[in-house]
Amino acid sequence: MSFEGNTLVDWPAFQQARSELGGGFIRILGYFREDGVKSVAAIEAAMRAGSAAALIIPAHTLKGEARQFGAEPLADLAETIETIARDCVELHDTPDAALEHVARLRPLFGETLTLLEREANPLVLAVPRLAGSGGVPFHRGSAPNKHAAGARCRSPRTTTGRRA
């Protein structure tokens, strides 16, 4: 499963959280990493145990924390798992219907966290997002696509074999 950066994170919501949290932003993002790793592990363990009740709290936690940073697809997936688990508890059923969603959770969490941490890195340049760049800004030391209009990898060779 692979997503593009512009579909995994609602960047205006991310920037709003960054603005509202101020100097505590990096610390809170670190908590999201720690809590998220624990929540994903707890969800997987609950699924292996067939315990719908044990799915609810970690899925609910992950949902809320993901939304705080604009990670809507991750939040939506966690919400789906939570909803299935709550229904199963009410019906005294096993959470088998959540299996396909739980299987998608770890890769989605990893890809989302990578994007969030990349964006939070102080070395990220404050440049506008370019159309077609996947919504991910450039980092210092990186360059735009070398095949962009007007850019060349190397100068063409002449008939003598020398560069023009």
MARBA-3410 file (N, C-alpha, C, O; in Angstrom, 1 decimal):
164
0.8,-1.2,0.0,0.0,0.0,0.0,0.9,1.2,0.0,1.8,1.4,0.8 ~ 0.6,2.1,-0.9,1.4,3.3,-1.0,0.5,4.5,-1.3,-0.4,4.4,-2.1 ~ 0.7,5.6,-0.6,0.0,6.8,-0.8,0.9,7.9,-1.2,2.1,7.8,-1.0 ~ 0.3,8.9,-1.7,1.1,10.1,-2.0,0.9,11.1,-0.8,-0.1,11.1,-0.2 ~ 2.0,11.8,-0.6,2.0,12.8,0.5,0.8,13.7,0.6,0.3,14.1,1.7
0.3,14.1,-0.6,-0.8,15.0,-0.6,-2.1,14.4,-0.3,-3.1,15.1,-0.1 ~ -2.2,13.1,-0.2,-3.5,12.4,0.2,-3.4,11.9,1.6,-4.5,11.6,2.2 ~ -2.3,11.8,2.2,-2.1,11.2,3.6,-2.4,12.3,4.6,-2.8,12.0,5.7 ~ -2.0,13.5,4.3,-2.1,14.6,5.4,-2.8,15.8,4.8,-2.5,16.2,3.7 ~ -3.7,16.3,5.6,-4.3,17.6,5.3,-3.3,18.6,5.8,-3.3,19.0,7.0
-2.5,19.2,4.9,-1.5,20.1,5.3,-1.9,21.4,5.9,-1.3,21.8,6.9 ~ -3.0,22.0,5.5,-3.5,23.1,6.3,-3.9,22.8,7.8,-3.6,23.6,8.7 ~ -4.4,21.6,8.0,-4.7,21.2,9.4,-3.4,21.0,10.1,-3.3,21.3,11.3 ~ -2.4,20.4,9.5,-1.1,20.2,10.1,-0.5,21.5,10.5,0.0,21.6,11.6 ~ -0.5,22.5,9.6,0.0,23.8,9.9,-0.7,24.5,11.0,-0.1,25.2,11.8
-2.0,24.3,11.0,-2.8,24.9,12.1,-2.4,24.3,13.5,-2.3,25.0,14.4 ~ -2.3,23.0,13.5,-1.8,22.3,14.8,-0.4,22.8,15.1,-0.1,23.1,16.3 ~ 0.4,22.9,14.2,1.8,23.4,14.4,1.8,24.8,15.0,2.5,25.2,15.9 ~ 0.9,25.7,14.4,0.8,27.0,14.9,0.2,27.1,16.3,0.7,27.8,17.2 ~ -0.9,26.3,16.6,-1.5,26.3,17.9,-0.7,25.7,19.0,-0.7,26.2,20.1
0.1,24.7,18.6,1.0,24.1,19.7,2.3,24.8,19.9,2.9,24.6,20.9 ~ 2.6,25.6,19.0,3.8,26.5,19.1,5.1,25.7,19.4,5.4,24.7,18.7 ~ 5.8,26.1,20.4,7.1,25.4,20.8,6.9,24.0,21.3,7.9,23.2,21.3 ~ 5.7,23.6,21.7,5.5,22.2,22.1,5.2,21.3,21.0,5.0,20.1,21.2 ~ 5.1,21.8,19.8,4.7,21.0,18.6,5.6,19.7,18.5,5.0,18.6,18.3
6.9,19.9,18.5,7.8,18.7,18.2,7.6,17.7,19.3,7.6,16.5,19.1 ~ 7.5,18.1,20.6,7.3,17.2,21.7,5.9,16.5,21.5,5.9,15.3,21.8 ~ 4.9,17.1,21.1,3.6,16.5,21.0,3.6,15.5,19.8,3.0,14.4,19.9 ~ 4.3,15.9,18.7,4.5,14.9,17.6,5.3,13.7,18.1,5.0,12.6,17.6 ~ 6.2,13.9,19.0,6.9,12.7,19.6,6.0,11.8,20.3,6.1,10.6,20.3
5.1,12.5,21.1,4.1,11.7,21.8,3.2,10.9,20.8,2.8,9.7,21.1 ~ 2.9,11.5,19.7,2.0,10.8,18.7,2.8,9.6,18.2,2.2,8.6,18.0 ~ 4.1,9.7,18.0,4.9,8.6,17.5,4.8,7.5,18.6,4.5,6.3,18.3 ~ 5.1,7.8,19.8,5.1,6.8,20.9,3.8,6.2,21.1,3.6,5.0,21.1 ~ 2.8,7.0,21.2,1.4,6.5,21.4,0.9,5.7,20.2,0.2,4.7,20.4
1.3,6.2,19.0,0.8,5.5,17.8,1.4,4.1,17.7,0.7,3.2,17.4 ~ 2.7,4.0,18.0,3.4,2.7,18.0,2.7,1.7,18.9,2.4,0.6,18.6 ~ 2.4,2.2,20.1,1.7,1.4,21.2,0.3,1.1,20.7,-0.1,-0.1,20.9 ~ -0.4,2.0,20.2,-1.8,1.8,19.8,-1.8,0.7,18.6,-2.7,-0.2,18.7 ~ -1.0,0.9,17.7,-0.9,-0.1,16.5,-0.6,-1.5,17.1,-1.3,-2.5,16.7
0.4,-1.6,18.0,0.7,-2.9,18.5,-0.5,-3.5,19.3,-0.7,-4.7,19.3 ~ -1.1,-2.6,20.1,-2.3,-3.1,20.9,-3.4,-3.5,20.0,-4.1,-4.5,20.3 ~ -3.7,-2.8,18.9,-4.7,-3.2,18.0,-4.4,-4.5,17.4,-5.3,-5.4,17.2 ~ -3.2,-4.7,16.9,-2.8,-6.0,16.3,-2.9,-7.1,17.3,-3.3,-8.2,17.0 ~ -2.5,-6.9,18.6,-2.6,-7.9,19.6,-4.0,-8.3,19.9,-4.4,-9.5,20.0
-4.9,-7.3,19.9,-6.3,-7.5,20.2,-6.9,-8.3,19.1,-7.8,-9.2,19.3 ~ -6.5,-8.0,17.8,-7.0,-8.7,16.7,-6.6,-10.2,16.7,-7.4,-11.0,16.5 ~ -5.3,-10.4,17.1,-4.8,-11.8,17.2,-5.6,-12.6,18.2,-5.9,-13.8,18.1 ~ -6.0,-11.9,19.3,-6.7,-12.5,20.4,-8.2,-12.6,20.1,-8.9,-13.2,20.9 ~ -8.6,-11.9,19.1,-10.1,-11.9,18.8,-10.9,-11.1,19.8,-12.1,-11.4,20.0
-10.3,-10.1,20.4,-11.0,-9.3,21.4,-11.4,-8.0,20.9,-10.6,-7.1,20.7 ~ -12.7,-7.9,20.6,-13.3,-6.6,20.1,-13.1,-5.5,21.1,-12.8,-4.4,20.8 ~ -13.3,-5.9,22.4,-13.3,-4.9,23.5,-11.9,-4.2,23.6,-11.7,-3.0,23.8 ~ -10.8,-5.1,23.3,-9.5,-4.6,23.4,-9.1,-3.7,22.2,-8.0,-3.0,22.3 ~ -9.8,-3.7,21.2,-9.6,-2.9,20.0,-10.0,-1.4,20.2,-9.4,-0.5,19.6
-11.0,-1.3,21.0,-11.7,0.1,21.1,-10.8,1.2,21.5,-10.7,2.2,20.8 ~ -10.2,1.1,22.7,-9.4,2.2,23.2,-8.2,2.6,22.4,-8.0,3.8,22.1 ~ -7.4,1.6,22.0,-6.2,2.1,21.1,-6.7,2.6,19.8,-6.0,3.5,19.3 ~ -7.8,2.1,19.2,-8.2,2.6,17.9,-8.8,4.1,18.1,-8.6,4.9,17.3 ~ -9.5,4.3,19.2,-10.0,5.6,19.5,-8.9,6.6,19.8,-9.0,7.7,19.3
-7.9,6.2,20.5,-6.7,7.0,20.8,-6.0,7.4,19.5,-5.7,8.6,19.3 ~ -5.8,6.4,18.7,-5.1,6.7,17.4,-5.9,7.6,16.5,-5.3,8.5,15.8 ~ -7.2,7.4,16.5,-8.1,8.2,15.7,-7.9,9.7,16.1,-7.8,10.6,15.2 ~ -8.1,10.0,17.4,-8.0,11.4,17.8,-6.7,12.0,17.6,-6.6,13.2,17.2 ~ -5.6,11.3,17.9,-4.3,11.9,17.7,-3.9,12.1,16.2,-3.3,13.1,15.9
-4.4,11.2,15.4,-4.1,11.4,14.0,-4.9,12.6,13.4,-4.3,13.4,12.6 ~ -6.1,12.8,13.9,-6.9,14.0,13.4,-6.2,15.3,13.9,-6.3,16.3,13.2 ~ -5.6,15.3,15.0,-5.0,16.5,15.5,-3.9,17.0,14.6,-3.7,18.2,14.5 ~ -3.2,16.1,13.9,-2.2,16.4,12.9,-2.6,16.4,11.5,-1.8,16.6,10.6 ~ -3.9,16.3,11.2,-4.4,16.3,9.9,-4.2,15.0,9.1,-4.3,15.0,7.9
-3.9,13.9,9.8,-3.7,12.6,9.2,-5.0,11.9,9.0,-5.3,10.9,9.7 ~ -5.9,12.4,8.1,-7.2,12.0,7.9,-7.4,10.5,7.5,-8.2,9.8,8.1 ~ -6.6,10.0,6.5,-6.8,8.6,6.2,-6.5,7.7,7.3,-7.2,6.7,7.5 ~ -5.5,8.0,8.1,-5.1,7.2,9.3,-6.2,7.3,10.3,-6.6,6.3,10.9 ~ -6.7,8.5,10.6,-7.8,8.7,11.5,-9.1,7.9,11.1,-9.8,7.3,11.9
-9.4,8.0,9.8,-10.5,7.3,9.2,-10.4,5.8,9.4,-11.4,5.1,9.7 ~ -9.2,5.2,9.1,-9.0,3.8,9.3,-9.1,3.4,10.7,-9.8,2.4,11.0 ~ -8.6,4.1,11.7,-8.7,3.8,13.1,-10.2,3.9,13.5,-10.6,3.1,14.3 ~ -10.9,4.9,13.0,-12.3,5.0,13.3,-13.1,3.8,12.8,-14.0,3.4,13.5 ~ -12.8,3.3,11.6,-13.5,2.1,11.1,-13.2,1.0,12.0,-14.2,0.2,12.3
-12.0,0.8,12.4,-11.7,-0.3,13.4,-12.4,-0.2,14.7,-13.0,-1.1,15.2 ~ -12.4,1.1,15.2,-13.2,1.3,16.4,-14.7,1.0,16.3,-15.3,0.4,17.2 ~ -15.3,1.5,15.2,-16.7,1.3,15.0,-17.0,-0.2,14.9,-18.0,-0.7,15.5 ~ -16.2,-1.0,14.1,-16.4,-2.4,14.0,-16.3,-3.1,15.4,-17.2,-3.9,15.7 ~ -15.3,-2.7,16.1,-15.1,-3.2,17.4,-16.3,-2.9,18.4,-16.8,-3.8,19.1
-16.8,-1.7,18.4,-17.9,-1.4,19.2,-19.2,-2.2,18.8,-19.9,-2.6,19.7 ~ -19.4,-2.3,17.5,-20.5,-3.1,17.1,-20.4,-4.6,17.5,-21.4,-5.2,17.9 ~ -19.2,-5.1,17.4,-18.9,-6.5,17.8,-19.2,-6.7,19.3,-19.7,-7.7,19.8 ~ -18.8,-5.7,20.1,-19.0,-5.8,21.6,-20.5,-5.8,21.8,-21.0,-6.6,22.6 ~ -21.3,-5.0,21.2,-22.7,-4.9,21.4,-23.4,-6.2,21.0,-24.3,-6.7,21.6
-22.9,-6.8,19.9,-23.4,-8.0,19.3,-22.8,-9.3,19.9,-23.2,-10.4,19.6 ~ -21.8,-9.1,20.8,-21.1,-10.3,21.4,-20.5,-11.2,20.3,-20.7,-12.4,20.3 ~ -19.8,-10.5,19.4,-19.3,-11.2,18.2,-17.8,-10.9,18.2,-17.3,-10.1,18.9 ~ -17.1,-11.7,17.4,-15.6,-11.5,17.2,-15.4,-10.5,16.1,-16.2,-10.3,15.3 ~ -14.3,-9.8,16.2,-14.0,-8.7,15.3,-13.4,-9.1,13.9,-12.6,-8.4,13.4
-13.8,-10.2,13.4,-13.3,-10.7,12.1,-13.4,-9.7,11.0,-12.5,-9.6,10.1 ~ -14.4,-8.9,11.0,-14.6,-7.9,9.9,-13.6,-6.8,10.0,-13.4,-6.1,9.0 ~ -12.9,-6.7,11.1,-11.8,-5.6,11.2,-10.5,-6.1,10.7,-9.6,-5.2,10.5 ~ -10.3,-7.4,10.4,-9.0,-7.9,10.0,-8.4,-7.2,8.8,-7.2,-6.8,8.9 ~ -9.1,-7.0,7.7,-8.5,-6.3,6.6,-8.1,-4.9,6.9,-7.1,-4.4,6.3
-8.8,-4.2,7.8,-8.5,-2.8,8.2,-7.2,-2.8,9.1,-6.4,-2.0,8.9 ~ -7.2,-3.8,10.0,-6.0,-3.9,10.9,-4.8,-4.2,10.1,-3.7,-3.6,10.4 ~ -4.9,-5.0,9.1,-3.7,-5.3,8.2,-3.2,-4.1,7.5,-2.0,-4.1,7.2 ~ -4.0,-3.1,7.2,-3.6,-1.9,6.5,-3.0,-0.9,7.5,-2.4,0.1,7.0 ~ -3.3,-1.0,8.8,-3.0,0.0,9.7,-1.5,0.3,9.9,-1.1,1.5,9.8
-0.6,-0.7,10.1,0.8,-0.5,10.4,1.5,0.3,9.2,2.2,1.3,9.4 ~ 1.3,-0.2,7.9,1.9,0.5,6.8,1.4,2.0,6.7,2.2,2.9,6.4 ~ 0.1,2.2,6.9,-0.4,3.5,6.8,0.2,4.4,7.9,0.5,5.6,7.6 ~ 0.2,3.9,9.1,0.8,4.6,10.2,2.3,5.0,9.9,2.7,6.2,10.1 ~ 3.0,4.1,9.4,4.4,4.3,9.1,4.6,5.4,8.0,5.4,6.3,8.2
3.9,5.3,7.0,4.0,6.3,5.9,3.5,7.7,6.3,4.2,8.7,6.0 ~ 2.5,7.7,7.1,2.0,9.0,7.6,3.0,9.6,8.6,3.3,10.8,8.5 ~ 3.5,8.8,9.5,4.5,9.4,10.5,5.7,9.9,9.8,6.2,10.9,10.1 ~ 6.2,9.2,8.7,7.3,9.7,8.0,7.1,11.0,7.4,7.9,11.9,7.5 ~ 5.9,11.2,6.8,5.6,12.5,6.2,5.5,13.6,7.3,6.0,14.7,7.1
4.8,13.3,8.4,4.7,14.3,9.5,6.0,14.7,10.0,6.3,15.9,10.2 ~ 6.9,13.7,10.3,8.2,14.0,10.8,9.1,14.8,9.8,9.9,15.6,10.2 ~ 9.0,14.4,8.6,9.7,15.1,7.5,9.3,16.6,7.5,10.2,17.5,7.4 ~ 8.0,16.8,7.5,7.5,18.2,7.5,7.9,19.0,8.8,8.1,20.2,8.7 ~ 8.0,18.3,9.9,8.3,19.0,11.1,9.8,19.2,11.3,10.2,19.9,12.2
10.6,18.6,10.4,12.1,18.7,10.5,12.5,20.2,10.3,12.0,20.8,9.3 ~ 13.3,20.8,11.2,13.6,22.2,11.0,14.5,22.5,9.8,14.6,23.6,9.4 ~ 15.0,21.4,9.1,15.8,21.6,7.9,14.9,21.8,6.7,15.4,22.0,5.6 ~ 13.6,21.6,6.8,12.7,21.7,5.7,12.6,23.2,5.3,12.3,24.0,6.2 ~ 12.7,23.4,4.0,12.6,24.8,3.6,11.2,25.2,3.6,10.3,24.4,3.3
10.9,26.5,3.9,9.6,27.0,3.8,9.3,27.5,2.4,9.4,28.7,2.1 ~ 9.0,26.5,1.5,8.7,26.9,0.1,7.3,26.4,-0.2,6.8,25.5,0.4 ~ 6.6,27.1,-1.1,5.2,26.6,-1.4,5.3,25.2,-2.0,6.2,24.9,-2.7 ~ 4.2,24.5,-1.8,4.1,23.2,-2.4,3.9,23.3,-3.9,3.0,24.1,-4.3 ~ 4.6,22.6,-4.6,4.5,22.6,-6.1,3.5,21.6,-6.6,3.5,20.5,-6.1
2.8,21.9,-7.6,1.9,21.0,-8.2,2.7,19.8,-8.7,3.7,20.1,-9.4 ~ 2.3,18.6,-8.5,3.0,17.4,-9.0,4.2,17.0,-8.1,4.8,16.0,-8.4 ~ 4.4,17.7,-7.0,5.5,17.3,-6.1,5.1,16.4,-5.1,5.8,16.1,-4.1 ~ 3.8,15.9,-5.1,3.3,15.0,-4.1,3.0,15.7,-2.8,2.7,15.1,-1.8 ~ 3.0,17.0,-2.9,2.7,17.8,-1.7,3.8,17.8,-0.6,3.6,18.4,0.4
4.9,17.3,-1.0,6.0,17.3,0.0,7.0,18.4,-0.4,7.4,18.5,-1.5 ~ 7.4,19.3,0.6,8.3,20.3,0.2,9.7,19.8,0.0,10.0,18.7,0.4 ~ 10.5,20.7,-0.6,11.9,20.3,-0.8,12.7,20.5,0.5,12.3,21.3,1.4 ~ 13.7,19.7,0.7,14.6,19.8,1.9,15.9,20.4,1.4,16.3,20.4,0.3 ~ 16.6,21.0,2.4,17.9,21.6,2.0,18.8,20.5,1.5,18.8,19.4,1.9
19.5,20.9,0.4,20.4,19.9,-0.2,19.7,19.1,-1.3,20.4,18.4,-2.0 ~ 18.4,19.2,-1.4,17.7,18.5,-2.5,17.4,19.5,-3.6,17.3,20.8,-3.3 ~ 17.1,19.0,-4.7,16.8,19.9,-5.8,15.5,19.5,-6.4,15.1,18.4,-6.3 ~ 14.8,20.4,-7.1,13.6,20.0,-7.8,13.9,19.0,-8.9,15.1,18.7,-9.1 ~ 12.9,18.4,-9.4,13.1,17.4,-10.4,14.0,17.9,-11.5,13.8,18.9,-12.1
15.1,17.1,-11.7,16.1,17.5,-12.7,15.6,17.5,-14.1,16.3,18.1,-15.0 ~ 14.5,16.9,-14.4,13.9,16.9,-15.7,12.8,18.0,-15.9,12.0,17.9,-16.8 ~ 12.8,18.9,-15.0,11.8,20.0,-15.1,12.1,20.8,-16.3,13.2,20.7,-16.9 ~ 11.1,21.6,-16.8,11.2,22.4,-18.0,12.5,23.2,-17.9,12.7,23.9,-16.9 ~ 13.3,23.1,-19.0,14.5,23.9,-19.1,15.7,23.4,-18.3,16.8,23.9,-18.5
15.6,22.3,-17.5,16.7,21.8,-16.8,17.3,20.6,-17.6,16.6,19.9,-18.3 ~ 18.6,20.5,-17.5,19.3,19.4,-18.2,20.2,18.6,-17.3,20.8,19.2,-16.3 ~ 20.3,17.3,-17.5,21.2,16.5,-16.6,22.6,16.8,-17.0,23.5,16.9,-16.2 ~ 22.9,16.9,-18.3,24.2,17.2,-18.8,24.1,17.8,-20.2,23.1,17.7,-20.9 ~ 25.2,18.4,-20.6,25.1,19.0,-21.9,25.2,18.0,-23.0,25.9,17.0,-22.8
24.6,18.2,-24.2,24.7,17.2,-25.2,26.1,17.1,-25.8,26.9,18.1,-25.8 ~ 26.4,15.9,-26.3,27.7,15.7,-26.9,27.7,16.2,-28.3,26.7,16.1,-29.0 ~ 28.8,16.7,-28.8,28.9,17.1,-30.2,29.4,15.9,-31.0,29.7,14.8,-30.4 ~ 29.5,16.1,-32.2,30.0,14.9,-33.1,31.4,14.5,-32.8,31.8,13.4,-33.1 ~ 32.2,15.4,-32.1,33.6,15.1,-31.8,33.7,14.3,-30.4,34.7,13.9,-30.0
32.5,14.2,-29.8,32.5,13.5,-28.5,32.7,14.4,-27.3,32.6,14.0,-26.1 ~ 33.0,15.7,-27.6,33.1,16.7,-26.5,31.8,17.3,-26.1,30.9,17.3,-26.9 ~ 31.7,17.7,-24.9,30.5,18.4,-24.5,30.4,19.7,-25.0,31.4,20.4,-25.2 ~ 29.2,20.1,-25.4,29.0,21.5,-26.0,29.1,22.5,-25.0,29.0,23.7,-25.3
END
